[in-house]
Amino acid sequence: MDFKALQAVKEQNPQKVDRQTLSEQAYKQGMLSIVQAQETHFQKKELLKDACNQFAKSIQYDQQKVKPYMGMSYLLILLRDYK
């Protein structure tokens, strides 16, 4: 099996780069939503829902990244504290 050819195909695969970029963007949007929710003293619950959706999207795009899991965990802690 020609591993160099497989590596070349992997490097040319723009989908992986796009998925990583999309994952990072979704994570950042989730964190932004949490910050905005904190600034409003959690009066806008839709911001927390958006954060949850963004973290889930980030995980879907790249399951290997740890940050969206940490963001989701932080969100769940916030929800427990502010129910």
Stockholm file with secondary structure:
# STOCKHOLM 1.0

chainA/1-83         MDFKALQAVKEQNPQKVDRQTLSEQAYKQGMLSIVQAQETHFQKKELLKDACNQFAKSIQYDQQKVKPYMGMSYLLILLRDYK
#=GR chainA/1-83 SS CCHHHHHHHHHHCHHHHHHHHHHHHHHHHHHHHHHHHHHTTTCCHHHHHHHHHHHHHHHHHCTTCSHHHHHHHHHHHHHHHTC
#=GC SS_cons        CCHHHHHHHHHHCHHHHHHHHHHHHHHHHHHHHHHHHHHTTTCCHHHHHHHHHHHHHHHHHCTTCSHHHHHHHHHHHHHHHTC
//
